Amino acid sequence: MNGLTANSLPPEYMIFKTFIGKEIESVIEELGRLRIAVFRAFPYLYEGSLEYEKEYLKVYTASEKSFLFSVWEDGKMVGATTCIPLMDESEEVHEAFDIAGLNKENIFYFGESILLPQYREEGLGSDFLRKERLMPVLLIHLSLHVFAASLGLRITL
């Protein structure tokens, strides 16, 4: 690739793809592998399996309005953001919102934005946020966007 490294790749070398609802099923293994790779590192130290990931991610393929924004290089998913109407998420995720007394019907839940380490600090995360914020506009019945983070929740109105 003309001497470019992952850390010097201009955005035009990256392919951005979106998947909605059942479309996510077509890349579920790639997304599972990416999650395992990212979460295996500190501070997560996650030892997941592809079978577990495929089961865990079924919630996204079951929701008509779930959304996956992904970044690809050379046919490999190197980054992803997952989001879903909170009502379509698992009961386990609902618990914190129930305790807070929030109306789950109006919440669009951003589960994660992940990038392989060699692609961080290159502006791809900013691209995620710019493009992620477009999807809730399309889902106008949802008025509260929630980003999950490893140290808590960041709520934006």
C-alpha positions in Angstrom: 0.0 0.0 0.0 2.6 2.5 -1.0 4.6 2.3 2.3 1.6 3.3 4.4 1.1 1.8 7.9 -2.1 1.4 9.8 -1.1 4.5 11.8 -0.6 6.6 8.7 -3.6 5.5 6.6 -5.6 8.3 5.3 -9.4 7.8 5.7 -9.8 7.2 1.9 -8.1 3.8 2.4 -10.7 2.7 4.9 -14.1 1.5 3.9 -17.1 2.5 6.1 -20.2 0.3 6.0 -23.5 0.4 7.8 -25.8 -2.4 8.6 -29.3 -2.2 10.1 -31.3 -4.9 11.8 -31.1 -8.3 10.1 -28.3 -7.0 7.8 -26.0 -7.3 10.8 -26.2 -11.1 10.6 -24.1 -11.0 7.5 -21.1 -9.7 9.4 -21.8 -11.2 12.8 -18.6 -13.4 12.8 -16.4 -10.4 11.8 -18.0 -8.3 14.6 -17.5 -11.1 17.1 -13.9 -11.5 16.2 -13.3 -7.8 16.5 -15.0 -7.7 19.9 -12.8 -10.6 21.1 -9.6 -8.9 19.8 -10.4 -5.5 21.4 -11.7 -6.8 24.7 -8.9 -9.3 25.2 -6.5 -6.4 26.0 -6.2 -4.5 29.2 -8.3 -3.4 31.0 -11.0 -5.9 29.9 -8.9 -9.1 29.7 -11.9 -10.8 28.2 -11.5 -14.4 27.0 -14.6 -14.7 24.9 -15.4 -17.2 22.2 -16.8 -16.7 18.7 -19.8 -18.9 19.7 -20.6 -16.8 22.7 -20.2 -13.6 20.7 -22.6 -14.8 18.0 -25.2 -15.6 20.7 -24.6 -12.3 22.5 -25.0 -10.2 19.3 -28.3 -11.8 18.3 -30.1 -9.0 20.0 -28.9 -6.7 17.2 -30.1 -9.0 14.4 -33.4 -9.3 16.1 -34.1 -5.6 16.3 -35.4 -3.9 13.2 -33.7 -0.6 14.2 -30.4 -1.8 15.5 -27.4 -0.2 13.8 -23.9 -1.2 13.2 -21.4 1.2 11.8 -18.2 -0.5 10.8 -14.7 0.3 9.4 -12.9 -2.1 7.1 -9.4 -2.4 5.7 -8.5 -5.1 3.2 -11.7 -7.0 3.9 -11.2 -7.1 7.7 -13.4 -5.2 10.1 -11.1 -3.0 12.2 -13.6 -0.9 14.0 -17.3 -0.9 14.9 -20.0 0.9 16.8 -23.2 -0.9 17.9 -26.4 0.8 18.8 -30.0 -0.2 19.4 -33.3 1.1 20.7 -33.1 0.3 24.5 -36.4 -1.5 24.4 -34.8 -4.0 22.1 -31.8 -4.6 24.4 -31.6 -7.4 27.1 -33.3 -7.1 30.5 -29.8 -7.0 32.0 -29.1 -3.7 30.2 -32.6 -2.3 31.2 -31.8 -2.6 34.9 -29.8 0.6 35.3 -32.4 2.6 33.4 -35.2 1.2 35.5 -33.4 2.1 38.7 -32.9 5.7 37.4 -36.6 5.9 36.4 -35.9 6.7 32.8 -38.5 6.0 30.0 -36.8 3.3 28.1 -39.0 3.8 25.0 -37.2 7.1 24.3 -33.6 5.9 24.6 -31.3 4.9 21.8 -28.5 2.9 23.4 -24.9 3.1 22.0 -23.3 -0.1 23.3 -19.8 0.4 22.2 -17.3 2.0 19.8 -14.3 -0.2 19.3 -11.2 0.0 17.2 -8.2 -2.3 17.0 -5.3 -0.6 18.8 -3.2 0.1 15.7 -6.1 2.3 14.3 -6.6 4.5 17.3 -5.6 8.1 17.5 -6.1 8.5 13.7 -9.5 10.3 13.7 -11.6 7.2 13.0 -13.4 7.6 16.3 -14.4 11.1 15.3 -15.8 9.6 12.1 -17.8 7.1 14.2 -19.3 9.9 16.3 -20.2 12.1 13.3 -21.9 9.2 11.5 -23.4 7.7 14.7 -25.2 10.9 15.4 -27.0 10.7 12.1 -28.9 7.5 13.0 -30.9 8.8 15.9 -32.2 11.6 13.7 -33.6 8.9 11.5 -35.2 7.3 14.5 -37.1 10.4 15.5 -39.3 8.7 18.1 -36.2 8.2 20.3 -35.2 11.3 22.2 -32.4 10.3 24.5 -29.1 8.8 23.4 -27.1 6.9 25.9 -23.4 5.8 25.4 -22.2 2.9 27.5 -18.7 3.3 28.8 -16.5 1.0 30.9 -16.7 3.4 33.8 -20.5 4.2 33.6 -22.9 5.8 31.3 -22.7 9.1 29.5 -26.2 10.5 28.8 -26.8 13.2 26.1 -30.0 14.9 25.5 
